[in-house]
């Protein structure tokens, strides 16, 4: 493709900014509908806890793979063009999810929907391209806030829609909103005005091998509870996983423009941040999966018999805490340094996880524990990204922070899948309900792993303070 010469970008109007905001609300809502309704989906589609865990993370995994590619394609072919095409994939995924008759089709829909994760950074690129610096900061903040607001709206509305209409409509309604917002963005957003190509290439081999690695890893974790009945399949998957990891490592080391620059991991500041991010996200993801499951357990046992609507309400304080954690973490990192914020977050998270293992007999125990964990996770990740960004050369900022963000997705996916495996292994034969000790085991394991990360946190530099 031959790019045109660079010209001054056309300024976008307020209507275009609000169209991006509407798109952020709609995608945020579509992204968040699975979490509060996962117990309902497991019942209707006859899923095991491990299969439910897989459903809850495939969108995130797709997003981690799509985001770096979307950025490079946007630089080459234009942000608007790539954004519209990504949203077409998201809309297709939403419709597939809405019409899905079984788990495999629903998984396909969620995989397609994962393209939305790459759309938000592209919208930021468009805002920066078509607005002055001061106005672009306001617009980016507005779009980010609306995405979070859309996520909260999805968390609250998914349950009533699924219970009042059907699970199909909880995907269909936000998908219709995404389609409408995408049409508005296409009509109102100025056309792309490309400069000369920068010569960067998409690392397709690295992308394919990383996709295979993550998918195989999730399958290994999902099959772990049935190891005794399928040892041969499990062994083959382990071999395939090792082959994918070996191949991906070799390709990334030799690639001129790697998807993930593994050489950056040799720097202490970067590998420490990646280790901490992985461990912290494993700890966070365990209650993200276990708490809604515990809410849904029959009240005649040890649970609360909550429906999807009630679960959405119970999860809302955690979503609010997570939305506040980013700004608070950034302020704390500047004032006290990254190490202090990360250490405080780890201590808070470990204490909350152990407390949930010991005491979970009242709804407020779970609501408060989930809220503290969400806040602590946001503080830690924000401080780690900030500390990593300021510990490398300016030209390496994108590479270093992308390593941390990819590690975040892997940690979250591993934690959720391990939680599903624990519940599956802890479900008595002939029953659909895990035994209570399975939940305790999950919380204790997450708390212990999180606490051990203090050994790495204490070796961090204090970070940049202003």
VMD Tcl script that draws the C-alpha trace (Angstrom):
set ca {
  {0.00 0.00 0.00}
  {1.27 3.47 -0.91}
  {0.56 6.05 1.75}
  {-0.17 9.67 0.95}
  {2.04 12.46 2.13}
  {1.38 13.72 5.65}
  {-0.89 16.76 5.88}
  {-2.35 18.66 8.79}
  {-5.03 16.48 10.43}
  {-8.67 17.56 10.23}
  {-10.03 18.62 13.59}
  {-12.81 16.41 14.93}
  {-15.96 17.98 16.27}
  {-17.65 17.42 19.61}
  {-20.15 15.09 17.95}
  {-17.31 12.77 16.91}
  {-15.91 12.74 20.45}
  {-19.32 11.86 21.85}
  {-19.72 9.16 19.22}
  {-16.48 7.62 20.50}
  {-17.86 7.99 24.01}
  {-21.06 6.17 23.05}
  {-18.95 3.43 21.53}
  {-16.97 3.18 24.77}
  {-20.17 2.87 26.82}
  {-21.56 0.18 24.53}
  {-18.35 -1.87 24.40}
  {-17.87 -1.54 28.15}
  {-21.37 -2.90 28.71}
  {-20.87 -5.78 26.25}
  {-17.54 -6.70 27.84}
  {-18.96 -6.92 31.38}
  {-22.11 -9.02 30.96}
  {-20.52 -12.44 31.51}
  {-19.09 -11.98 35.02}
  {-22.34 -11.41 36.99}
  {-24.25 -14.00 34.94}
  {-21.60 -16.73 34.83}
  {-23.42 -19.01 37.34}
  {-26.60 -18.64 35.24}
  {-24.70 -19.47 32.04}
  {-23.10 -22.49 33.70}
  {-26.53 -23.82 34.67}
  {-28.19 -23.19 31.30}
  {-25.31 -24.53 29.20}
  {-24.40 -27.35 31.63}
  {-20.82 -26.17 32.08}
  {-18.35 -27.41 34.67}
  {-16.61 -24.76 36.80}
  {-13.45 -25.20 34.69}
  {-15.44 -24.57 31.49}
  {-17.04 -21.53 33.09}
  {-13.60 -20.21 33.94}
  {-12.51 -20.65 30.32}
  {-15.57 -18.72 29.12}
  {-14.78 -15.84 31.44}
  {-11.24 -15.29 30.12}
  {-11.26 -15.94 26.36}
  {-12.30 -12.36 25.58}
  {-9.40 -11.03 27.63}
  {-6.89 -13.34 25.95}
  {-8.05 -12.26 22.49}
  {-7.73 -8.66 23.56}
  {-4.15 -9.15 24.69}
  {-3.27 -10.58 21.30}
  {-5.20 -8.04 19.23}
  {-4.14 -4.82 20.98}
  {-0.47 -4.60 19.87}
  {-1.39 -5.66 16.33}
  {-4.20 -3.09 16.17}
  {-1.78 -0.31 17.11}
  {0.66 -1.21 14.34}
  {-2.09 -1.64 11.76}
  {-3.53 1.71 12.82}
  {-0.18 3.40 12.25}
  {0.07 1.81 8.79}
  {-3.49 1.95 7.45}
  {-5.16 4.62 9.59}
  {-6.77 4.57 13.02}
  {-10.35 5.09 11.83}
  {-10.14 2.38 9.19}
  {-8.77 -0.22 11.61}
  {-11.17 0.83 14.39}
  {-14.23 0.36 12.19}
  {-13.04 -3.05 11.04}
  {-12.31 -4.14 14.61}
  {-15.77 -3.07 15.66}
  {-17.27 -5.06 12.77}
  {-15.57 -8.13 14.25}
  {-16.91 -7.20 17.72}
  {-20.45 -6.80 16.37}
  {-20.20 -10.20 14.68}
  {-18.98 -11.68 17.96}
  {-21.83 -10.10 19.89}
  {-24.39 -11.54 17.47}
  {-22.77 -14.99 17.63}
  {-22.87 -14.83 21.46}
  {-26.50 -13.72 21.37}
  {-27.52 -16.61 19.12}
  {-25.22 -19.24 20.68}
  {-27.06 -22.51 21.42}
  {-24.14 -24.11 23.25}
  {-20.76 -23.47 24.87}
  {-18.50 -23.88 21.79}
  {-20.48 -21.29 19.81}
  {-20.54 -18.93 22.79}
  {-16.76 -19.30 23.14}
  {-16.41 -18.35 19.47}
  {-18.53 -15.26 20.04}
  {-16.42 -14.22 23.02}
  {-13.21 -14.72 21.05}
  {-14.51 -12.37 18.34}
  {-15.70 -9.86 20.93}
  {-12.15 -9.70 22.30}
  {-11.27 -7.39 19.41}
  {-12.93 -4.59 21.43}
  {-9.90 -4.46 23.76}
  {-7.81 -3.16 20.88}
  {-10.44 -0.59 19.93}
  {-10.07 1.65 22.99}
  {-6.36 2.47 22.42}
  {-7.18 3.19 18.77}
  {-9.82 5.70 19.84}
  {-7.17 7.44 21.96}
  {-4.86 7.60 18.94}
  {-7.64 9.21 16.90}
  {-8.36 11.77 19.60}
  {-4.69 12.75 19.86}
  {-4.44 12.99 16.08}
  {-7.45 15.24 15.57}
  {-7.45 17.45 18.69}
  {-4.94 19.83 20.32}
  {-3.00 18.47 23.30}
  {-5.14 20.10 26.01}
  {-8.45 19.08 24.47}
  {-7.23 15.58 23.68}
  {-6.46 14.92 27.36}
  {-10.00 15.91 28.30}
  {-11.45 13.77 25.49}
  {-9.35 10.74 26.44}
  {-10.43 11.09 30.06}
  {-14.06 11.36 28.96}
  {-13.90 8.27 26.75}
  {-12.06 6.29 29.46}
  {-14.63 7.28 32.06}
  {-17.51 6.35 29.78}
  {-15.96 2.93 29.14}
  {-15.80 2.31 32.89}
  {-19.36 3.60 33.23}
  {-20.48 1.24 30.48}
  {-18.86 -1.65 32.33}
  {-20.79 -0.78 35.47}
  {-24.02 -0.47 33.50}
  {-23.40 -3.89 31.96}
  {-22.71 -5.40 35.37}
  {-26.01 -4.04 36.72}
  {-28.21 -4.70 33.70}
  {-26.99 -8.14 32.58}
  {-28.77 -9.98 35.40}
  {-32.21 -8.36 35.01}
  {-32.08 -8.79 31.22}
  {-30.96 -12.43 31.41}
  {-33.58 -13.29 34.04}
  {-36.38 -11.13 32.60}
  {-35.84 -11.90 28.91}
  {-33.09 -14.45 28.28}
  {-29.33 -14.86 28.20}
  {-29.52 -14.20 24.46}
  {-30.80 -10.65 24.97}
  {-28.09 -9.72 27.46}
  {-25.63 -10.03 24.54}
  {-27.99 -8.73 21.86}
  {-28.93 -5.39 23.46}
  {-25.38 -4.04 23.99}
  {-24.41 -5.42 20.57}
  {-27.18 -3.35 18.96}
  {-25.80 -0.32 20.82}
  {-22.28 -1.11 19.54}
  {-23.57 -1.34 15.96}
  {-25.30 2.04 16.26}
  {-22.28 3.74 17.84}
  {-19.94 2.27 15.20}
  {-22.11 3.70 12.42}
  {-21.99 7.12 14.10}
  {-18.20 7.00 14.49}
  {-17.83 6.03 10.86}
  {-19.96 8.99 9.73}
  {-18.68 11.65 12.15}
  {-14.98 10.84 12.52}
  {-12.65 12.63 10.05}
  {-10.99 10.43 7.47}
  {-7.49 9.10 8.09}
  {-4.65 11.20 6.72}
  {-1.58 9.02 6.56}
  {2.04 10.02 6.51}
  {4.82 7.94 4.95}
  {5.01 4.31 6.16}
  {7.32 3.82 9.14}
  {8.58 0.43 8.00}
  {7.30 -1.47 11.04}
  {5.87 -4.93 10.45}
  {3.35 -6.95 12.33}
  {4.98 -9.96 13.98}
  {2.51 -12.51 12.61}
  {4.60 -15.61 13.50}
  {5.00 -14.34 17.06}
  {1.28 -13.60 17.29}
  {0.29 -17.06 16.05}
  {2.72 -18.85 18.37}
  {1.67 -16.76 21.40}
  {-1.98 -17.52 20.59}
  {-1.20 -21.23 20.49}
  {0.72 -20.96 23.76}
  {-2.12 -19.26 25.63}
  {-4.84 -21.53 24.23}
  {-2.86 -24.68 25.05}
  {-2.07 -23.38 28.55}
  {-5.77 -22.79 29.23}
  {-6.63 -26.28 27.98}
  {-3.97 -27.80 30.24}
  {-5.39 -26.00 33.26}
  {-8.97 -26.88 32.31}
  {-8.12 -30.59 32.00}
  {-6.03 -30.72 35.18}
  {-8.93 -31.91 37.41}
  {-9.52 -34.89 35.05}
  {-5.84 -35.84 34.84}
  {-6.50 -39.33 36.15}
  {-9.06 -40.14 33.45}
  {-7.21 -38.56 30.50}
  {-3.47 -38.87 31.20}
  {-2.53 -39.34 27.54}
  {-4.38 -36.23 26.35}
  {-2.92 -34.23 29.20}
  {0.59 -35.41 28.37}
  {0.18 -34.53 24.68}
  {-0.99 -31.03 25.62}
  {2.04 -30.54 27.85}
  {4.33 -31.47 24.95}
  {2.44 -29.14 22.59}
  {2.65 -26.33 25.15}
  {6.41 -26.79 25.50}
  {6.78 -26.73 21.70}
  {4.76 -23.51 21.41}
  {6.76 -21.80 24.17}
  {10.08 -22.87 22.62}
  {9.03 -21.76 19.15}
  {7.62 -18.45 20.33}
  {10.76 -17.66 22.33}
  {12.99 -18.40 19.34}
  {10.89 -16.30 16.96}
  {10.67 -13.31 19.30}
  {14.44 -13.31 19.87}
  {15.09 -13.13 16.12}
  {12.23 -10.87 14.98}
  {13.18 -7.39 13.78}
  {9.98 -5.96 15.29}
  {8.81 -8.55 17.87}
  {5.34 -8.53 19.34}
  {6.95 -8.94 22.79}
  {10.61 -7.96 23.08}
  {11.92 -10.67 25.39}
  {15.35 -9.01 25.53}
  {13.77 -6.30 27.63}
  {13.12 -8.92 30.33}
  {16.84 -8.99 31.10}
  {16.45 -5.63 32.82}
  {15.78 -6.07 36.56}
  {13.17 -3.31 36.71}
  {11.18 -4.95 33.93}
  {11.35 -8.61 34.98}
  {10.54 -7.72 38.59}
  {7.50 -5.75 37.44}
  {6.39 -8.65 35.25}
  {6.78 -11.19 38.06}
  {4.84 -8.99 40.47}
  {2.14 -8.24 37.92}
  {1.68 -11.94 37.19}
  {1.43 -12.92 40.85}
  {-0.83 -10.02 41.80}
  {-3.19 -10.71 38.91}
  {-3.33 -14.40 39.82}
  {-4.33 -13.35 43.34}
  {-6.93 -10.90 42.03}
  {-8.50 -13.25 39.52}
  {-9.27 -15.94 42.10}
  {-11.95 -13.89 43.92}
  {-13.13 -12.46 40.58}
  {-14.18 -16.00 39.70}
  {-14.94 -17.51 43.12}
  {-17.02 -14.73 44.69}
  {-19.87 -14.80 42.12}
  {-19.88 -18.60 42.35}
  {-20.17 -18.41 46.14}
  {-23.01 -15.89 45.88}
  {-24.90 -18.32 43.62}
  {-24.57 -21.43 45.80}
  {-27.92 -22.49 47.24}
  {-28.80 -20.70 50.48}
  {-29.72 -24.06 52.05}
  {-26.03 -24.94 51.95}
  {-23.23 -22.49 52.67}
  {-24.06 -19.93 49.95}
  {-26.66 -17.23 49.45}
  {-28.79 -18.40 46.51}
  {-28.31 -15.10 44.70}
  {-29.59 -14.66 41.16}
  {-27.79 -12.87 38.36}
  {-29.45 -9.52 39.21}
  {-28.39 -9.69 42.84}
  {-24.87 -10.79 41.92}
  {-24.53 -7.74 39.68}
  {-25.51 -5.47 42.57}
  {-23.12 -7.20 44.95}
  {-20.23 -6.81 42.47}
  {-20.85 -3.10 41.83}
  {-18.82 -1.77 44.83}
  {-15.80 -3.72 43.56}
  {-16.21 -2.19 40.10}
  {-16.37 1.29 41.62}
  {-13.24 0.60 43.69}
  {-11.40 -0.62 40.60}
  {-12.32 2.55 38.69}
  {-10.94 4.72 41.51}
  {-7.77 2.69 41.95}
  {-6.06 3.95 38.77}
  {-6.03 7.66 39.67}
  {-5.25 6.92 43.32}
  {-2.39 4.60 42.34}
  {-0.91 7.21 40.01}
  {-1.02 9.90 42.69}
  {0.43 7.53 45.29}
  {3.28 6.47 42.99}
  {4.25 10.09 42.42}
  {4.10 11.02 46.10}
  {5.42 7.92 47.85}
  {7.13 5.96 45.09}
  {6.10 2.79 43.28}
  {7.56 0.40 45.86}
  {5.50 1.81 48.71}
  {2.25 1.66 46.72}
  {2.92 -1.89 45.50}
  {3.84 -3.10 48.98}
  {0.74 -1.55 50.51}
  {-1.45 -3.06 47.80}
  {0.04 -6.53 48.23}
  {-0.45 -6.48 52.01}
  {-4.05 -5.31 51.60}
  {-4.83 -7.96 48.99}
  {-3.23 -10.83 50.89}
  {-5.05 -9.86 54.09}
  {-8.40 -9.62 52.27}
  {-7.93 -13.03 50.61}
  {-7.06 -14.76 53.87}
  {-10.00 -13.01 55.55}
  {-12.35 -14.32 52.84}
  {-11.03 -17.84 53.40}
  {-11.70 -17.56 57.13}
  {-14.98 -15.61 57.08}
  {-17.53 -15.73 54.25}
  {-20.81 -16.37 56.01}
  {-22.41 -12.98 55.29}
  {-22.91 -11.14 52.02}
  {-21.09 -8.08 53.28}
  {-17.99 -10.20 53.97}
  {-17.72 -11.00 50.27}
  {-18.69 -7.51 49.07}
  {-16.10 -5.82 51.30}
  {-13.39 -8.38 50.55}
  {-13.95 -8.14 46.79}
  {-13.91 -4.34 46.99}
  {-10.60 -4.25 48.90}
  {-9.01 -6.71 46.48}
  {-10.15 -4.72 43.43}
  {-8.77 -1.51 44.95}
  {-5.45 -3.14 45.90}
  {-5.06 -4.69 42.44}
  {-5.63 -1.36 40.72}
  {-3.13 0.38 42.99}
  {-0.47 -2.28 42.34}
  {-0.86 -2.50 38.57}
  {-0.95 1.29 38.13}
  {2.18 1.71 40.24}
  {3.97 -1.12 38.42}
  {3.17 0.28 34.98}
  {4.22 3.78 36.14}
  {7.43 2.49 37.71}
  {8.30 0.43 34.64}
  {7.65 3.33 32.27}
  {9.97 5.63 34.23}
  {12.74 3.05 34.66}
  {13.58 2.64 30.96}
  {14.57 4.98 28.17}
  {11.75 6.98 26.65}
  {12.11 5.08 23.37}
  {11.59 1.76 25.21}
  {8.51 2.83 27.20}
  {5.99 1.16 24.88}
  {7.90 -2.13 24.77}
  {8.39 -2.30 28.54}
  {4.82 -1.42 29.46}
  {3.42 -3.84 26.86}
  {5.36 -6.64 28.58}
  {3.71 -5.74 31.88}
  {0.24 -5.58 30.32}
  {0.61 -8.92 28.51}
  {1.83 -10.45 31.77}
  {-1.25 -9.03 33.46}
  {-3.55 -10.86 31.06}
  {-1.64 -14.15 31.44}
  {-1.72 -13.90 35.24}
  {-5.43 -13.20 35.27}
  {-6.18 -16.04 32.86}
  {-4.08 -18.53 34.83}
  {-5.69 -17.54 38.14}
  {-9.24 -17.87 36.81}
  {-8.54 -21.20 35.16}
  {-6.85 -22.59 38.29}
  {-9.87 -21.45 40.33}
  {-12.20 -23.29 37.96}
  {-10.03 -26.39 38.21}
  {-10.11 -26.24 42.03}
  {-13.92 -26.03 42.07}
  {-14.23 -28.83 39.51}
  {-11.93 -31.06 41.57}
  {-13.84 -30.12 44.72}
  {-17.28 -31.03 43.35}
  {-18.54 -34.35 44.80}
  {-19.56 -37.06 42.35}
  {-23.20 -36.70 41.33}
  {-23.40 -33.09 42.49}
  {-23.26 -29.77 40.62}
  {-22.20 -27.80 43.69}
  {-18.56 -27.66 44.85}
  {-17.85 -28.42 48.48}
  {-17.15 -25.38 50.65}
  {-13.50 -26.38 51.32}
  {-12.82 -25.87 47.58}
  {-13.57 -22.17 47.97}
  {-11.42 -21.96 51.11}
  {-8.56 -23.66 49.26}
  {-8.80 -21.16 46.42}
  {-8.75 -18.12 48.70}
  {-5.89 -19.47 50.84}
  {-3.83 -20.36 47.78}
  {-4.32 -16.88 46.30}
  {-3.50 -15.20 49.60}
  {-0.31 -17.23 50.09}
  {0.91 -16.61 46.53}
  {0.19 -12.90 46.85}
  {2.01 -12.65 50.17}
  {5.09 -14.36 48.71}
  {5.35 -11.59 46.12}
  {6.51 -9.29 48.94}
  {9.92 -10.98 48.57}
  {10.18 -9.41 45.12}
  {8.43 -6.15 46.00}
  {10.99 -5.29 48.66}
  {13.75 -5.32 46.02}
  {12.03 -2.75 43.79}
  {13.52 0.70 43.46}
  {11.44 3.39 45.10}
  {10.44 4.76 41.71}
  {10.18 8.26 40.42}
  {8.62 10.77 42.75}
  {7.60 14.26 41.79}
}
mol new
graphics top color blue
foreach p $ca { graphics top sphere $p radius 0.5 }
foreach p [lrange $ca 0 end-1] q [lrange $ca 1 end] { graphics top cylinder $p $q radius 0.2 }
display resetview
